[in-house]
């Protein structure tokens, strides 16, 4: 009954936000409360919700200060030289713009952080999309797929790190066989960008933009702002390198690092109190929207986990897998990771579900490392979920609704998961038979 209740809750929630019957914040909060009451969990409801809020509080703090930190860096013009080079290369050709988006986001996503990837990619490319009338959903789709390839499957990215930790694996043993899949996946993202750009070129045409003189489109996009601090470019770059290096080395929690980095950036670039208030207010709207969505997602996750609906769904899935499929168990894990990671947080899936799947696979003689590799192949679908904090940031940056984002990306997310699963099978990262 719990598994059925959880399934109906997820379907109801997904329908309500995709059909725009409810806003994501309302749906994330109201739907799980209603289903928890139906399931008879009223006495424990308050504790479940509080546990959920505690679980997402670090993510909310991280996003808040990361948005403010990178917002200040963009205001100060730190990324202008990189943006200028990209804009000059792609001009007004939608195909080149889409491919440029893919290459930039693949490069930035190497650090494994979704917030950084989306902030820098959108800062560089979104003004050009608006300038020539390209659909910003292409930017969102390509950025999301790039993040999955470079962060989702790498051992320093969140999903693989959790899988490796949950199953007690060696990172090198996990990753080396996955390298061909990562490389092939990156090529697939570039090809996807080409397809999306070509379709957009048919819609709006190839727009020639003036690349020199007073009417240069690059000057128009970058603009002249009194908030830019070109003289402090090297200081700001050093600050970003220090923050990101400390993040990669794990010296402190990411939220603390970005908070300290934001305060330092504020004092360095805008020492006057009035300017500090002005810059904070300029980015507070976007930051507050994302933080509210993250806390609402915490309510959903807290109730979903606290009622044990997630455990019931996972166990039901394991029970339903026929023994005849045992030799294809890694493939089954890869395919089922798509819906499971969509409705679950990475922590819930990798620390709650994956060990169950690994134990079931062990009964068939399958190495746990294959289950770890298979479990990350559904990440493109996971990144569509409103439970992913960085996705909420991306949706806010392109100024679209989460339902519209899911409609635009679902085909490409599922297709990308299938492509990288096929690559993993063909290259031996997953085995056909045991």
C-alpha positions in Angstrom: 0.0 0.0 0.0 2.8 2.4 0.8 4.4 1.8 -2.6 1.1 2.4 -4.3 0.5 5.5 -2.3 4.0 6.8 -3.1 3.6 6.1 -6.8 0.2 7.9 -6.9 1.7 10.9 -5.0 4.6 11.2 -7.5 2.2 11.0 -10.5 -0.2 13.5 -9.0 2.6 15.9 -8.2 4.2 15.6 -11.6 0.9 16.1 -13.4 0.0 19.2 -11.3 3.2 21.1 -12.0 3.5 20.1 -15.7 -0.1 21.0 -16.4 0.4 24.2 -14.3 -2.5 23.5 -12.1 -0.3 24.4 -9.1 3.0 26.3 -8.8 6.0 24.2 -8.0 6.3 25.6 -4.5 2.7 24.9 -3.7 2.7 21.4 -5.3 5.9 20.4 -3.5 4.4 21.4 -0.1 0.7 20.6 -0.4 0.7 17.3 -2.3 2.9 15.3 0.1 1.1 16.7 3.1 -2.3 15.5 1.6 -0.9 12.0 0.9 0.7 11.7 4.3 -2.7 12.5 5.9 -4.3 9.9 3.7 -1.7 7.4 4.8 -2.4 8.0 8.4 0.9 9.8 9.2 -0.6 12.9 10.7 1.0 12.6 14.2 4.5 12.4 12.7 4.0 14.9 9.9 5.6 17.9 11.6 8.8 16.0 12.4 9.0 14.6 8.9 8.7 18.1 7.4 11.3 19.5 9.8 13.7 16.7 9.0 13.3 17.5 5.4 14.0 21.2 6.0 17.1 20.3 7.9 18.2 18.0 5.1 18.0 20.7 2.4 19.1 23.7 4.6 22.8 23.3 3.6 21.8 23.2 -0.1 19.6 26.3 0.3 22.5 28.2 2.0 24.9 27.0 -0.7 22.6 28.2 -3.5 21.9 31.5 -1.8 25.5 32.5 -1.4 26.7 30.9 -4.7 24.1 33.0 -6.6 25.2 36.2 -4.8 28.9 35.3 -5.2 28.8 34.6 -9.0 26.3 37.4 -9.4 28.9 39.9 -8.1 31.5 38.3 -10.3 29.3 38.8 -13.3 28.5 42.4 -12.3 32.2 43.1 -11.9 32.8 41.9 -15.5 35.1 38.9 -14.5 33.8 36.7 -17.3 33.6 39.4 -20.0 36.8 38.4 -21.8 35.6 34.8 -22.1 32.2 35.9 -23.1 33.6 38.3 -25.7 35.7 35.5 -27.3 32.7 33.1 -27.5 30.4 35.7 -28.9 32.9 36.8 -31.6 33.3 33.2 -32.7 29.6 32.2 -32.9 28.2 35.5 -34.1 24.5 35.1 -34.9 24.4 31.5 -36.2 22.1 29.4 -34.0 24.0 26.2 -34.8 27.3 27.8 -33.7 25.7 29.3 -30.6 24.2 26.0 -29.5 27.5 24.2 -30.1 29.4 27.0 -28.3 27.0 26.5 -25.4 27.7 22.8 -25.3 31.5 23.3 -25.4 31.5 26.0 -22.7 29.2 24.1 -20.3 31.1 20.9 -20.8 34.3 22.7 -19.9 32.9 24.5 -16.9 31.1 21.4 -15.6 34.4 19.7 -15.1 34.5 21.1 -11.5 31.4 19.0 -10.8 29.3 21.8 -9.5 25.9 22.5 -11.1 25.5 26.0 -9.7 28.8 27.2 -11.2 28.1 25.5 -14.5 24.7 27.2 -14.9 25.7 30.6 -13.6 28.7 31.0 -15.9 27.1 29.4 -19.0 24.0 31.5 -18.7 26.0 34.7 -18.0 28.0 34.1 -21.2 25.3 32.9 -23.6 21.8 34.0 -22.5 22.2 37.6 -23.6 23.1 36.4 -27.1 20.1 34.0 -27.1 17.9 37.0 -26.3 19.6 39.2 -28.8 18.8 37.0 -31.8 15.6 35.5 -30.5 16.8 32.0 -29.8 14.7 29.8 -27.5 16.5 29.9 -24.1 15.3 26.3 -23.5 18.0 25.2 -25.8 20.5 26.8 -23.5 18.9 25.1 -20.5 18.8 21.7 -22.2 22.3 21.7 -23.4 23.7 23.0 -20.1 21.8 20.3 -18.2 23.0 17.5 -20.4 26.6 18.8 -20.2 26.5 18.8 -16.4 25.3 15.2 -16.4 28.1 14.0 -18.6 31.0 15.8 -16.9 29.7 15.7 -13.3 27.1 12.9 -13.2 29.5 10.1 -14.2 32.9 11.4 -12.8 34.1 10.2 -9.4 34.4 13.8 -8.1 30.8 14.5 -9.1 28.0 14.0 -6.6 26.2 11.0 -8.0 29.2 8.8 -8.5 30.8 9.9 -5.2 27.7 8.7 -3.4 27.5 5.4 -5.3 31.2 4.7 -4.6 30.8 5.6 -0.9 27.6 3.6 -0.4 29.1 0.5 -1.9 32.7 0.9 -0.6 34.3 0.9 -4.0 37.6 2.0 -5.4 37.1 5.2 -7.5 39.7 4.2 -10.1 38.2 0.8 -10.6 34.8 2.5 -11.1 36.0 5.3 -13.4 38.5 3.9 -15.9 36.0 1.7 -17.7 33.6 4.6 -17.7 35.9 7.0 -19.6 34.8 5.9 -23.1 31.2 6.5 -22.0 32.1 10.0 -20.7 33.9 10.9 -24.0 31.1 9.4 -26.1 28.5 11.2 -24.0 30.3 14.6 -24.4 30.3 14.0 -28.2 26.5 13.2 -28.0 25.8 16.5 -26.2 27.6 18.4 -28.9 25.6 16.5 -31.5 22.4 17.3 -29.6 23.4 20.9 -29.6 23.9 20.8 -33.3 20.4 19.3 -33.9 18.8 21.9 -31.6 20.7 24.7 -33.2 19.9 23.5 -36.7 16.2 23.4 -35.9 16.4 26.9 -34.5 18.2 28.1 -37.5 15.3 26.9 -39.7 13.0 28.9 -37.4 14.8 32.2 -37.1 17.5 32.1 -39.8 21.2 32.9 -39.6 21.4 36.4 -38.3 24.6 38.3 -39.2 25.6 40.6 -36.3 28.0 43.5 -36.7 31.3 42.5 -35.0 33.0 45.9 -35.1 32.4 49.6 -34.8 30.0 51.5 -32.6 27.1 49.1 -33.2 29.0 46.0 -32.4 26.6 43.4 -30.9 29.3 42.3 -28.4 29.3 45.8 -26.8 25.5 45.8 -26.9 25.3 42.4 -25.1 28.0 43.0 -22.6 26.9 46.6 -22.1 28.6 49.4 -20.2 27.8 49.3 -16.6 29.2 51.5 -13.7 29.4 48.3 -11.7 32.1 46.7 -13.8 35.5 46.5 -12.2 38.0 45.7 -15.0 41.0 46.9 -12.8 40.1 44.2 -10.2 39.8 41.4 -12.8 42.9 39.5 -11.6 42.0 39.9 -8.0 38.5 38.6 -8.7 39.9 35.7 -10.7 42.2 34.8 -7.8 39.3 34.9 -5.4 37.3 32.5 -7.7 40.2 30.2 -8.0 40.8 30.1 -4.2 37.1 29.4 -3.5 36.8 26.7 -6.2 40.1 25.1 -5.2 39.0 24.9 -1.6 35.7 23.5 -2.8 37.4 20.7 -4.8 39.8 19.9 -1.9 36.9 19.8 0.6 38.5 22.2 3.0 35.1 23.5 4.2 31.4 23.0 3.5 30.5 24.6 0.1 27.9 26.9 1.7 30.6 28.4 4.1 33.1 28.8 1.2 30.6 30.7 -0.9 29.5 32.8 2.0 33.1 33.8 2.8 33.7 34.3 -0.9 30.6 36.5 -1.3 31.6 38.7 1.6 35.1 39.1 0.3 33.9 39.9 -3.2 31.5 42.5 -1.8 34.2 44.2 0.2 36.7 44.2 -2.7 34.5 45.4 -5.5 31.9 47.5 -3.7 33.3 48.8 -0.4 30.6 51.5 -0.1 27.6 50.4 2.0 25.0 51.8 -0.4 26.6 50.0 -3.3 26.6 46.8 -1.3 22.9 47.0 -0.5 22.2 47.8 -4.2 24.1 44.7 -5.4 22.5 42.4 -2.9 19.0 43.6 -3.8 19.8 43.2 -7.5 20.3 39.5 -7.0 18.0 38.8 -4.1 14.9 38.1 -6.2 16.5 35.3 -8.1 18.1 33.9 -5.0 14.9 34.0 -2.9 12.9 32.2 -5.6 15.4 29.4 -5.7 15.8 29.1 -1.9 12.0 28.9 -1.5 11.8 26.1 -4.0 14.6 24.2 -2.3 12.8 24.4 1.1 9.6 23.3 -0.5 11.5 20.4 -2.1 12.7 19.6 1.4 9.1 19.2 2.6 8.5 16.7 -0.2 11.6 14.7 0.4 11.1 14.7 4.2 7.6 13.3 3.9 8.6 10.9 1.1 11.4 9.4 3.2 9.7 9.7 6.6 6.6 7.8 5.6 8.9 5.0 4.1 7.2 5.4 0.7 10.6 5.5 -0.9 11.7 2.3 0.8 8.5 0.6 -0.2 8.9 1.7 -3.9 12.5 0.5 -4.0 11.7 -2.9 -2.4 8.8 -3.4 -4.8 11.0 -2.7 -7.7 13.5 -5.3 -6.6 10.7 -7.9 -5.9 9.3 -7.3 -9.4 12.5 -8.0 -11.3 12.2 -11.5 -12.7 15.0 -14.0 -11.9 15.3 -14.6 -15.7 16.6 -11.0 -16.0 19.5 -11.7 -13.6 22.1 -11.6 -16.3 20.8 -8.2 -17.4 20.6 -6.8 -13.9 23.0 -3.8 -14.6 20.9 -2.8 -17.6 17.8 -3.0 -15.4 19.4 -0.8 -12.8 20.4 1.7 -15.5 16.9 1.9 -17.0 15.1 2.1 -13.7 17.5 4.7 -12.4 15.7 7.2 -14.7 12.3 7.2 -12.9 13.8 6.5 -9.5 16.3 9.4 -9.5 13.6 11.7 -10.9 11.4 11.2 -7.8 14.2 10.8 -5.2 17.1 13.0 -4.1 20.6 11.6 -4.9 21.1 10.9 -1.2 17.9 8.9 -0.9 18.7 6.9 -4.1 22.4 6.2 -3.6 22.4 5.6 0.1 18.9 4.0 0.3 18.1 2.2 -3.0 21.4 1.4 -4.6 22.7 -0.8 -1.7 19.4 -2.8 -2.0 20.0 -3.2 -5.7 23.7 -4.2 -5.1 22.7 -6.9 -2.6 20.1 -8.3 -5.0 22.7 -8.3 -7.8 25.3 -10.0 -5.6 22.9 -13.0 -5.4 23.4 -13.3 -9.2 27.2 -13.0 -9.0 27.3 -9.4 -10.3 30.1 -7.1 -9.1 28.8 -4.1 -7.1 31.0 -1.8 -9.2 28.7 -2.5 -12.2 25.7 -1.5 -10.2 27.5 1.8 -9.3 28.2 2.5 -12.9 24.7 1.6 -14.0 23.1 3.8 -11.2 24.6 7.0 -12.6 23.3 6.5 -16.1 19.8 7.9 -15.3 21.2 11.3 -14.1 20.0 13.2 -17.2 16.4 12.5 -16.1 17.3 13.2 -12.4 18.5 16.7 -13.4 14.9 17.5 -14.7 13.5 17.0 -11.2 12.3 19.9 -9.1 14.1 18.2 -6.2 17.5 19.3 -7.7 18.5 22.6 -6.3 20.7 23.6 -9.2 17.9 22.8 -11.7 15.7 25.4 -9.9 18.5 27.9 -10.3 18.8 27.1 -14.1 15.0 27.5 -14.6 15.1 30.8 -12.8 18.0 32.1 -14.9 16.3 31.4 -18.2 13.1 32.8 -16.7 10.9 29.8 -17.4 8.6 27.6 -15.4 9.8 24.2 -14.2 6.9 22.5 -16.0 7.9 24.1 -19.3 11.5 23.1 -18.7 10.5 19.5 -18.2 8.4 19.4 -21.3 11.2 20.8 -23.3 13.9 18.6 -21.9 12.3 15.2 -21.2 12.8 13.8 -24.7 16.5 14.8 -24.8 17.1 13.7 -21.2 15.7 10.2 -21.7 17.4 9.8 -25.1 20.8 10.9 -23.5 20.3 8.3 -20.7 19.7 5.6 -23.3 22.7 6.7 -25.4 25.1 6.6 -22.5 23.6 3.3 -21.3 24.2 1.8 -24.8 27.8 3.2 -24.8 28.4 1.7 -21.4 27.3 -1.7 -22.7 29.2 -1.5 -25.9 32.5 -0.4 -24.2 32.3 -3.0 -21.4 31.5 -0.7 -18.5 28.4 -2.8 -18.1 28.4 -6.4 -19.0 25.8 -8.2 -21.2 26.2 -11.5 -19.4 27.7 -12.7 -16.2 
